[in-house]
C-alpha cells in the first residue's frame, strides 16, 4: 500500500555474498533479486532513482562500496525508499541492521521494504514487530556459517592441506591440487641464497641491502605480478624484517605451519597473531627448500630478544616529524660532541642512501623546534573558535587516555590468563609428583601475589574506562591545557603531542604543521 501523497524515490539494494555463491542459492542471485524488486516497483508504480549492487560482500560487514553510496544518496535526500529482497540482503549483523531499520531510516524519513519478509516500516503491521527477531536469526546464520568455515579450514590444516591465501615466498600452489605446495624455482634460489649469506656472517640489514643493490625481485613484487601482470617498482627494496621472516620460517624444511593468525570474530576483519602453542604444524607435507641441518644451524645464530636501544635524550618533537616528500618518518640523530648540536634525517634516505630514493632533510633540531613552537603559538592566537579548541583538546586527550588504558587492560587480561594457566599446570605437576609439596606452595604463593597485583590494576583500569573523566576533572584539564596552549612558556611533551598530530618537513625547508584543533 503506497501513500499517493508521497512521491517516492526508490533505491533498490542488492547484495550477494561469497557464502551464498558457494551454496549456489539461485534465488539469491543478483539477476533474481533485481528481477523480483523491479517487478515490485512496476506493480506499485514507483520511481527508481538507482540500483545499488554489492557482489561478493558479507552481510556482517557494512563497509561495502554500493551500500555506502546508497547511504550518501539518502543523506543528500535523493532516496526516500529502500527496497531489498529480504532483511538479510541489507545485513546480517543484527545490531547494525536494527539501527538502520529502527533509527536511521525513520530519522531520515526513509521507508524501508523487505519484499519477501513482508516488512514495511510505513505500515503498522505485526510483520514489522518480528523484524528484530529476523535480524537476530540472520546474524545467527552468519555466525553459524563462520563456525562451519573455520571448522572446515582447521580440519584441512590438521590433514596437512595448505589453506592459505597465498603460498610463502619460494613456493606456489600445485596447479593440480591447490591444497599442496610445490617449489617455485626462481624464488627458491633466492631463499637458499639468503640462508647462505646469513651463515657467512651477514646481518639481516646487509643481506637486504645486497639483494636490493642486485635488483633481486622482492616477495611483494612477485605477489604484485600475480595481480597486475607486471613487477611493481615501488616494492623493489628488500627489508631486514623480510629477511628475518624467511630465515625463521619452518615451512622451508617441508613442514606446514598454519593457524598463525586469526580474525577477532566473524563480524570484524581485524587479524591478530595467535599464540605459537595454537599453531597447527604438520611435518613433511611438501618438498623442502632448505635441509634441516642448515635451518636449525641458522636458528642457533638468529639474534634473540632484539629490540631498539633507548635514546639517551628525549626530544619534544620525537615521533611527530615526517618527510613531506616521501612520507616516511624523520628521526633525530644523537647530539654531536664537537658542537653539541643534533640534526634531523629522513629514515628512508638513511636506509637507501645509495639508491637516492629521497634526500637528507637535514635540519638543526634545536632551531627547528624553536620555529615550530613559534608557529604553533601564532596558529593558536589566529584561531577564532576557542570553544572548539577546548573541545578538541579534551576529546583528543580522552581518546588517547582511554586507548592507552584499553591496551594495558588487554595486556593484563593476557597476563592474568597466563598466571591462572600456570597455577593449573603446577597443580597437575604436584598431583603427578613432578614437583614436591614445598615447591608447589612456594610457586603458588609467588603466582598468587602476582595475580592479586595484576587483578587489582585490571579492576582499577576498567573502572576508569567505564567512568571516563568526571566533569570536575574535565574542567581542570581544559583550564590546564588552555593556559599552556595560550602561553607556551614551558611547552611539555604531553602538551605538544596533544596539540600536534603531524609535522611534515620538505627538502626546501618548508614546514607543514597539522594540529588537532584546526
SULMOWO-V488726 format. One record per run of one state. SS is the DSSP state (~ for helix, > for strand, _ for the rest). FROM is the first residue (numbers start at 1). LEN is the number of residues. Records with the same first field share a line. If there is no record, write none. Layout:
SS->FROM-LEN, FROM-LEN
This chain:
_->1-8, 17-1, 23-3, 29-1, 44-3, 56-9, 76-5, 85-2, 91-3, 108-3, 115-4, 121-5, 130-1, 159-12, 175-2, 184-1, 200-4, 214-5, 229-4, 236-4, 248-2, 254-2, 259-2, 266-2, 274-2, 279-1, 283-9, 302-19, 324-5, 333-10, 352-12, 383-3, 432-5, 468-3, 488-5, 506-5, 516-3
>->9-8, 47-9, 81-4, 111-4, 119-2, 171-4, 177-7, 256-3, 261-5, 268-6, 280-3, 321-3, 329-4, 343-4, 364-1, 500-6, 511-5
~->18-5, 26-3, 30-14, 65-11, 87-4, 94-14, 126-4, 131-28, 185-15, 204-10, 219-10, 233-3, 240-8, 250-4, 276-3, 292-10, 347-5, 365-18, 386-46, 437-31, 471-17, 493-7
